[in-house]
Amino acid sequence: MVLQYKLKTESKWKKYPGKNKLKFSVSKCDFRLLNEAQTKVLVPNGSYARVMKRFRQIEFFKHRG
């Protein structure tokens, strides 16, 4: 899965480098989650906490079986 971010004032999505390398607070950004091929949006626009919660749910069910 690919995590992307953008400032709330911008329109272009960028690949997320990691929380400690981000120059802004995560509260100033919007996040989204895509599949590995970047063809399907798994979680549209949302906060960091909401997107990461869904990411953990998907990973849990992927490795459950």
N, C-alpha and C positions, 0 to 999 in steps of 0.2 A: 504494500500500500504506500501511497505517496501523500505526504502532508504538505499542503501549500498555504501560504499566508499572503496578506496584503494589508497595507494601512487602510483604515476605514475611509480615508479621503482619496485613495488611489483606485484604479480600475484594473491594473494588471497583476495577475497572480505570480508569485515567485516560489521556488522550492524552499522549504523550511530548513535552515541550516542547523538548528538546535537552539534551545532556550538560552544557553549562555553566550551564544554568538550573535543573537538578535540585538540590534542597537536600540530597540524600543521596548516598552513594557508590552506584555502580551494583551493587556486590556485595551491597547490602542489599535489592535490588529483584528482582522477577521481571518478565520481559518476554514479550510475544507479538506476533505479526505477523498482521494481517488483510488481506483484500482491500480495495479502495477503497470498496466499498459496505458494508463491515463485516458481511457475511453469512457469510463463510467464514474459519475460522481456518487460516492457512497454516503457522504454527509455534506450537504450544501452549507453555505455561509453559517458560521456559528462561532461561539466563543471557544477559547482553547480548552477549557474544562469539558464542555459538551462534546467537542470533537474527540478528545482523548478518551472520554468515557465510552463512546461508541467504538473507538479503535480497540480498546481493551475487550469489549464485548465480542467483537468480530474475531479477535485473536483467540479468545477463550473457546468459542464454539468451533473454530477451525481446528484446534488441537485436541478437542474433547474426545473425538471418536476413536 
